[in-house]
Amino acid sequence: MKPSVLVIGAAKSGVAVAKLLNRHGYAVIITDMQEIKEKAELQERGIQVYEKGHPDILKREDYAFIVKNPGIKYTVPFVNYFVQHQVKIVTEVEIGYRYASHFHYGAITGTNGKTTITTMLYEMLQRKGNAIVAGNIGFPLSALAYDFEEEEKYVALELSNFQLLGIETFAPEVSVVCNLAPDHLDYMPSVEAYYESKMRIYENCQKEDWFLRNVDDPTVVAYAKNIPCTTIDFSLTRQDVDLYRKDGKVWLHDLMLFEESRFPIVGDYNLSNAMVAACMAYKLGVSLADIQATIASFQPVEHRLEYIGEKDGVKFYNDSKATNTHAVTAALSSFDKNILLLAGGHDKGISFLDLKQYDDRVKCCIAFGETREQFKPIFTHVETVETMQEALHTAIAKAQSGDIILLSPACSSYDQFPNYEVRGTLFKEMVRAYLEKA
């Protein structure tokens, strides 16, 4: 009799892992609260499909394990039933890892900067060949494992703490927790639990693997303990570490990785991302020439402090991906003054107090959405409106030559938008329409 597996959530990753497990001899059941558009294809493969709800008939304790979509909380009653009955729950990353035995992983997690590092690492790996990007960006790892199971691939893998909560054997050859700040407190029971979940990225690694530790971040240093692999300490400010900057160059021990002047993007936090990506690429066998060529040609990630344009001396930036205060502080530190800050959105339960240190740089905060009233104690000058669209119109009306209009919300988008990409795209469309007006 085939061992039985339940897949909860039929988004791209759920469908992919269901097909992968089905191919490997499991009796797969998949369930989703919504309609499953791949229902016919899955049923043709012999996969049982339950859509538009999770029926009680699925509440059994004899599953070999359960694969849960990382976005579904463990406290949801249907999932919590299995938690209470101690049925093993993993995520699709763990399953993809088990079957794609010829993949080499550079795994990236942290609170901010993950996507930039992952994208940069992927571009470096592409020059080497056989590169794929997976996880939070790109494709579900299980989908790539299904397509390339017997092939050798080099994977730039961005991981959320939700995905790391469900690993068991996953062990990347090189990994990083780029930084830590409070986030996802609407999902995690505490900020400590959030930080601890990030550290699972290296727990199964061996001595020959590398973990890059950001010694400039005291929270990372406090939580990165009992590291079983080789630790590569990095810093923007110190030179008594493994990965550092000196004389306008970035060094790994006594090996020069790249020259700072060749990196076209401003901001120390971007340089830190480049240092990490270069070091990870080097560990995965990318040549110095290919690392340096990628550094010289790299373009900013969309929705991350993305310059849109200028009109009448006013510059516009889209930083919609800044869904917590740590990301917003990075954006605010990039400008000296005269910032018209558009902030607000869905309340994730995090404090905005660490933005107060930039009050002298923020000419006015135009706050919108669910959290708009929470910005009043933070900045001296605050105006509140309902929507991001109103916030932009208000900012344009107030702006003078030399000002910066910056969308950097410090919140997720779910009160008014399906995701930060939709929010950022709408912002860019509105700004470009304004820039093109005579």
C-alpha positions as CSV (number, residue, x, y, z in Angstrom):
1,M,0.0,0.0,0.0
2,K,1.4,3.4,-0.9
3,P,2.2,5.8,1.9
4,S,-0.3,8.7,2.0
5,V,0.6,12.4,1.9
6,L,-1.7,15.4,2.4
7,V,-0.8,18.7,0.5
8,I,-2.5,21.7,2.1
9,G,-2.7,24.6,-0.4
10,A,-2.8,24.3,-4.1
11,A,-0.9,27.3,-5.2
12,K,2.0,26.8,-7.6
13,S,4.1,25.2,-5.0
14,G,1.3,22.9,-3.8
15,V,0.6,21.6,-7.3
16,A,4.3,21.1,-8.0
17,V,5.0,19.2,-4.8
18,A,1.9,17.0,-5.4
19,K,3.1,16.0,-8.8
20,L,6.6,15.3,-7.5
21,L,5.4,13.1,-4.7
22,N,3.0,11.3,-6.9
23,R,5.9,10.4,-9.3
24,H,7.8,9.0,-6.3
25,G,5.1,6.6,-5.3
26,Y,3.0,8.5,-2.7
27,A,-0.7,8.4,-2.6
28,V,-1.2,12.2,-2.7
29,I,-4.3,14.1,-1.5
30,I,-4.4,17.9,-2.2
31,T,-6.9,20.3,-0.7
32,D,-7.5,24.1,-1.0
33,M,-10.1,26.6,0.2
34,Q,-10.4,27.9,-3.4
35,E,-11.1,26.2,-6.7
36,I,-8.1,24.3,-8.1
37,K,-7.7,25.0,-11.8
38,E,-5.3,22.1,-12.3
39,K,-7.9,19.7,-10.8
40,A,-8.4,17.6,-14.0
41,E,-4.6,17.2,-14.6
42,L,-4.0,16.2,-11.0
43,Q,-6.9,13.7,-11.0
44,E,-5.6,12.1,-14.2
45,R,-2.3,11.4,-12.3
46,G,-4.3,9.6,-9.6
47,I,-4.1,12.5,-7.1
48,Q,-7.2,13.0,-4.9
49,V,-8.4,16.6,-5.1
50,Y,-10.6,18.4,-2.5
51,E,-11.4,22.0,-3.4
52,K,-13.4,24.9,-2.0
53,G,-12.8,23.8,1.6
54,H,-11.0,21.3,3.9
55,P,-13.5,18.5,4.7
56,D,-13.2,16.7,8.1
57,I,-12.7,13.4,6.3
58,L,-9.1,14.5,5.7
59,K,-8.4,14.8,9.4
60,R,-6.4,11.6,9.9
61,E,-3.2,10.7,11.7
62,D,-1.9,8.1,9.3
63,Y,-0.2,10.4,6.8
64,A,3.5,9.8,6.2
65,F,3.7,13.6,6.4
66,I,1.9,16.8,5.4
67,V,3.1,19.4,3.0
68,K,1.7,22.9,3.9
69,N,1.8,26.0,1.9
70,P,4.2,28.3,3.9
71,G,1.6,31.2,3.8
72,I,-1.0,29.2,5.8
73,K,-0.6,29.7,9.5
74,Y,-0.1,26.8,11.8
75,T,-2.9,28.3,14.0
76,V,-5.6,27.8,11.2
77,P,-7.9,25.2,12.8
78,F,-7.5,22.6,10.0
79,V,-3.7,22.8,10.2
80,N,-3.7,23.0,14.0
81,Y,-5.5,19.7,14.1
82,F,-2.3,18.1,12.7
83,V,-0.1,20.1,15.0
84,Q,-2.0,18.9,18.0
85,H,-1.8,15.3,16.8
86,Q,1.9,15.6,16.1
87,V,1.7,14.7,12.4
88,K,4.9,15.8,10.7
89,I,4.5,19.0,8.6
90,V,7.1,20.1,6.0
91,T,7.2,22.6,3.2
92,E,7.8,22.0,-0.5
93,V,11.4,23.3,-0.2
94,E,12.2,20.2,1.9
95,I,10.6,17.9,-0.6
96,G,12.3,19.5,-3.6
97,Y,15.6,19.2,-1.8
98,R,15.1,15.5,-1.1
99,Y,14.7,14.6,-4.8
100,A,16.9,17.0,-6.6
101,S,20.1,15.5,-5.3
102,H,22.4,17.1,-7.9
103,F,21.4,20.7,-7.1
104,H,23.9,23.0,-5.5
105,Y,22.3,25.7,-3.2
106,G,23.1,29.2,-2.3
107,A,20.3,30.0,0.2
108,I,19.4,33.5,1.3
109,T,17.2,34.6,4.2
110,G,16.9,37.6,6.5
111,T,14.5,40.5,6.9
112,N,15.6,42.8,4.1
113,G,17.8,42.5,1.0
114,K,17.0,38.8,0.3
115,T,15.7,39.5,-3.2
116,T,18.6,41.7,-4.2
117,I,21.1,39.2,-3.1
118,T,19.3,36.3,-4.7
119,T,18.9,38.1,-8.0
120,M,22.6,39.1,-8.0
121,L,23.7,35.6,-7.1
122,Y,21.5,34.2,-9.9
123,E,23.0,36.5,-12.4
124,M,26.5,35.4,-11.4
125,L,25.5,31.8,-11.5
126,Q,24.0,32.3,-15.0
127,R,27.4,33.2,-16.3
128,K,28.7,29.9,-15.0
129,G,25.8,28.0,-16.5
130,N,23.1,25.6,-15.3
131,A,21.6,28.3,-13.1
132,I,18.1,28.5,-11.7
133,V,16.3,30.8,-9.2
134,A,13.8,29.5,-6.8
135,G,11.9,30.0,-3.6
136,N,10.3,33.3,-2.8
137,I,11.3,34.5,-6.3
138,G,11.4,32.5,-9.5
139,F,9.8,29.0,-9.3
140,P,8.9,26.7,-6.4
141,L,11.8,24.4,-5.8
142,S,9.6,21.3,-6.2
143,A,8.6,22.5,-9.7
144,L,12.3,22.7,-10.6
145,A,13.1,19.3,-8.9
146,Y,10.3,17.8,-11.0
147,D,11.7,19.2,-14.3
148,F,15.4,18.7,-13.6
149,E,15.6,16.0,-11.0
150,E,18.5,14.1,-12.6
151,E,20.5,17.2,-13.7
152,E,23.1,19.3,-12.0
153,K,21.9,22.8,-11.3
154,Y,23.2,25.8,-9.3
155,V,20.3,27.3,-7.4
156,A,19.9,30.8,-6.0
157,L,17.3,30.2,-3.4
158,E,15.4,32.9,-1.5
159,L,13.8,31.5,1.7
160,S,11.2,33.0,4.0
161,N,11.1,32.0,7.7
162,F,7.8,30.4,6.8
163,Q,9.6,28.0,4.5
164,L,12.4,27.4,7.0
165,L,9.9,26.3,9.6
166,G,9.1,23.3,7.5
167,I,12.6,21.9,6.7
168,E,14.0,18.7,8.0
169,T,17.1,17.7,6.0
170,F,17.7,20.8,3.8
171,A,21.4,21.8,3.8
172,P,22.7,24.5,1.4
173,E,26.4,24.6,0.4
174,V,26.4,28.3,1.3
175,S,23.9,30.4,3.2
176,V,23.3,33.8,4.8
177,V,20.9,35.5,7.2
178,C,21.6,38.9,5.8
179,N,20.0,40.9,8.7
180,L,17.2,40.7,11.3
181,A,14.5,43.1,12.4
182,P,11.0,42.5,13.7
183,D,8.6,41.3,11.1
184,H,5.7,38.9,10.5
185,L,4.4,39.2,14.0
186,D,0.9,38.6,12.7
187,Y,2.2,35.0,11.9
188,M,4.8,34.2,14.4
189,P,4.1,33.9,18.2
190,S,7.0,36.2,19.1
191,V,9.9,38.2,17.6
192,E,12.2,35.6,19.2
193,A,10.5,32.8,17.4
194,Y,10.8,34.7,14.2
195,Y,14.6,35.2,14.6
196,E,15.1,31.6,15.7
197,S,13.3,30.3,12.6
198,K,15.7,32.1,10.3
199,M,18.7,30.3,11.9
200,R,17.3,27.0,10.7
201,I,19.0,27.7,7.4
202,Y,22.3,26.2,8.5
203,E,21.2,23.6,11.1
204,N,21.8,20.6,8.8
205,C,25.0,21.8,7.2
206,Q,28.4,20.2,7.3
207,K,31.9,21.6,8.0
208,E,32.7,22.2,4.4
209,D,29.6,24.3,3.9
210,W,29.7,28.1,4.5
211,F,27.4,30.3,6.6
212,L,27.9,34.0,6.1
213,R,27.4,35.9,9.4
214,N,26.7,39.6,9.4
215,V,28.7,40.9,12.4
216,D,27.4,44.4,11.9
217,D,24.0,43.2,13.0
218,P,23.9,42.5,16.7
219,T,20.7,40.5,16.5
220,V,22.2,38.1,13.9
221,V,25.3,37.7,16.1
222,A,23.1,37.0,19.2
223,Y,21.0,34.3,17.4
224,A,23.6,32.7,15.1
225,K,24.9,30.1,17.6
226,N,26.1,26.5,17.4
227,I,26.9,26.9,13.7
228,P,27.9,23.4,12.4
229,C,29.6,24.7,9.2
230,T,32.4,27.1,8.4
231,T,31.5,30.6,9.4
232,I,32.4,33.5,7.2
233,D,32.1,36.7,9.1
234,F,31.4,39.9,7.1
235,S,31.3,43.6,7.8
236,L,31.1,46.9,6.2
237,T,33.0,48.6,9.0
238,R,35.5,46.1,10.3
239,Q,38.6,44.6,8.6
240,D,39.3,41.9,11.2
241,V,36.8,39.6,9.6
242,D,36.7,37.2,6.6
243,L,34.7,39.3,4.1
244,Y,35.4,43.1,4.2
245,R,36.1,46.3,2.4
246,K,39.5,48.0,2.3
247,D,41.0,50.6,0.0
248,G,37.9,50.8,-2.2
249,K,37.9,47.0,-2.7
250,V,35.9,44.1,-1.3
251,W,38.1,41.2,0.0
252,L,37.5,37.6,1.0
253,H,40.5,37.0,3.2
254,D,43.4,38.0,0.8
255,L,41.4,37.5,-2.4
256,M,40.0,40.7,-4.0
257,L,36.4,40.0,-5.2
258,F,35.6,43.4,-6.8
259,E,36.3,47.1,-6.7
260,E,33.6,49.3,-5.1
261,S,33.9,51.8,-7.9
262,R,32.7,49.2,-10.4
263,F,29.4,48.7,-8.6
264,P,26.9,51.2,-10.0
265,I,24.3,51.3,-7.2
266,V,24.5,53.7,-4.3
267,G,24.0,52.9,-0.6
268,D,26.1,50.9,1.8
269,Y,23.3,48.3,2.3
270,N,23.5,47.6,-1.5
271,L,27.2,47.2,-1.2
272,S,26.7,44.7,1.6
273,N,24.3,42.8,-0.6
274,A,26.9,42.7,-3.4
275,M,29.6,41.5,-1.0
276,V,27.4,38.6,0.1
277,A,26.3,37.6,-3.4
278,A,29.9,37.7,-4.6
279,C,31.2,35.5,-1.7
280,M,28.3,33.0,-2.2
281,A,29.0,32.9,-6.0
282,Y,32.7,32.3,-5.3
283,K,31.9,29.4,-3.0
284,L,29.7,27.9,-5.7
285,G,32.5,28.0,-8.3
286,V,31.8,31.2,-10.2
287,S,35.0,32.8,-11.6
288,L,36.2,36.2,-10.3
289,A,35.8,37.6,-13.9
290,D,32.2,36.5,-14.0
291,I,31.5,37.9,-10.5
292,Q,33.1,41.2,-11.4
293,A,31.2,41.5,-14.7
294,T,27.9,40.9,-12.9
295,I,28.8,43.5,-10.3
296,A,29.5,46.1,-13.0
297,S,26.3,45.5,-14.9
298,F,23.8,44.9,-12.1
299,Q,20.5,46.9,-12.1
300,P,18.4,47.5,-9.0
301,V,15.6,45.1,-8.2
302,E,12.1,46.3,-9.1
303,H,10.2,47.9,-6.2
304,R,13.4,48.3,-4.1
305,L,14.3,52.0,-4.0
306,E,13.6,52.2,-7.7
307,Y,14.2,55.6,-9.3
308,I,11.2,56.5,-11.5
309,G,11.9,60.0,-12.7
310,E,12.0,63.7,-12.0
311,K,9.8,66.7,-12.8
312,D,10.3,70.3,-11.7
313,G,13.2,69.3,-9.5
314,V,11.2,66.7,-7.6
315,K,12.5,63.1,-7.8
316,F,10.2,60.0,-7.4
317,Y,11.3,56.6,-5.9
318,N,9.3,53.4,-5.7
319,D,10.3,51.3,-2.6
320,S,7.0,49.3,-2.4
321,K,9.0,46.2,-1.3
322,A,9.8,47.9,2.0
323,T,7.2,46.1,4.1
324,N,8.9,46.7,7.5
325,T,10.7,49.5,9.2
326,H,14.1,48.0,8.7
327,A,13.7,48.3,5.0
328,V,12.4,51.9,5.3
329,T,15.4,53.0,7.5
330,A,17.7,51.8,4.6
331,A,15.7,53.9,2.2
332,L,15.6,57.0,4.4
333,S,19.3,56.8,5.1
334,S,19.9,57.1,1.4
335,F,18.7,60.7,1.3
336,D,19.8,63.7,3.5
337,K,16.6,65.7,3.7
338,N,13.4,66.9,2.0
339,I,11.7,63.5,1.9
340,L,8.0,63.3,1.3
341,L,7.4,59.8,2.7
342,L,4.3,57.8,1.6
343,A,3.8,55.1,4.3
344,G,1.1,52.8,5.6
345,G,-0.8,49.7,4.8
346,H,-1.8,46.4,6.5
347,D,-1.0,46.2,10.2
348,K,1.5,43.4,10.9
349,G,1.8,44.3,14.6
350,I,5.3,45.9,14.4
351,S,6.3,49.1,15.9
352,F,7.3,52.1,13.8
353,L,9.4,53.8,16.5
354,D,12.8,53.2,14.9
355,L,11.7,55.5,12.0
356,K,11.6,58.4,14.5
357,Q,15.4,58.9,14.2
358,Y,14.8,60.1,10.6
359,D,12.3,62.8,11.6
360,D,14.7,65.6,10.5
361,R,15.0,64.1,7.0
362,V,11.2,63.6,6.5
363,K,9.7,66.9,5.4
364,C,6.2,65.3,5.7
365,C,4.9,61.8,6.1
366,I,1.7,61.2,4.1
367,A,0.3,58.1,5.8
368,F,-2.4,55.9,4.2
369,G,-4.2,52.7,4.8
370,E,-5.0,50.7,7.9
371,T,-2.0,52.0,9.9
372,R,-2.2,55.7,8.9
373,E,-2.9,57.0,12.4
374,Q,0.2,55.1,13.8
375,F,2.6,57.4,12.1
376,K,1.4,60.6,13.9
377,P,3.6,60.0,17.0
378,I,6.6,59.1,14.8
379,F,7.1,62.2,12.6
380,T,6.6,65.9,13.4
381,H,4.8,66.6,10.2
382,V,2.1,63.9,9.2
383,E,-1.0,64.0,7.0
384,T,-3.3,61.1,6.8
385,V,-5.4,60.0,3.8
386,E,-7.3,56.8,2.9
387,T,-5.4,55.5,-0.1
388,M,-2.0,55.4,-1.7
389,Q,-3.4,57.2,-4.7
390,E,-4.5,60.1,-2.4
391,A,-1.1,60.1,-0.7
392,L,0.6,60.6,-4.0
393,H,-1.7,63.4,-5.1
394,T,-1.1,65.1,-1.7
395,A,2.7,64.7,-2.0
396,I,2.8,66.2,-5.5
397,A,0.7,69.2,-4.3
398,K,3.2,69.8,-1.4
399,A,6.4,69.1,-3.3
400,Q,9.0,71.8,-4.1
401,S,12.2,71.6,-6.2
402,G,14.8,69.5,-4.4
403,D,12.2,67.3,-2.7
404,I,12.1,63.5,-2.8
405,I,8.7,61.7,-3.1
406,L,9.3,58.2,-1.7
407,L,6.9,55.4,-1.5
408,S,8.4,53.2,1.3
409,P,5.3,51.9,3.2
410,A,6.8,50.0,6.2
411,C,3.7,47.8,5.9
412,S,2.5,44.9,3.8
413,S,-0.1,45.8,1.1
414,Y,-2.9,43.4,2.0
415,D,-5.4,46.1,3.3
416,Q,-5.7,47.6,-0.2
417,F,-3.6,45.5,-2.7
418,P,-3.0,41.8,-3.3
419,N,0.8,42.2,-3.0
420,Y,3.6,44.8,-2.9
421,E,4.2,44.3,-6.6
422,V,0.7,45.5,-7.5
423,R,1.1,48.4,-5.1
424,G,4.4,49.4,-6.6
425,T,3.3,49.0,-10.2
426,L,0.3,51.2,-9.7
427,F,2.5,53.9,-8.0
428,K,4.9,53.8,-11.0
429,E,2.0,54.1,-13.5
430,M,0.6,57.1,-11.6
431,V,4.0,58.8,-11.4
432,R,4.8,58.2,-15.0
433,A,1.4,59.6,-16.1
434,Y,2.1,62.7,-14.0
435,L,5.7,63.0,-15.5
436,E,4.3,62.8,-19.0
437,K,1.7,65.6,-18.5
438,A,2.7,68.8,-20.2
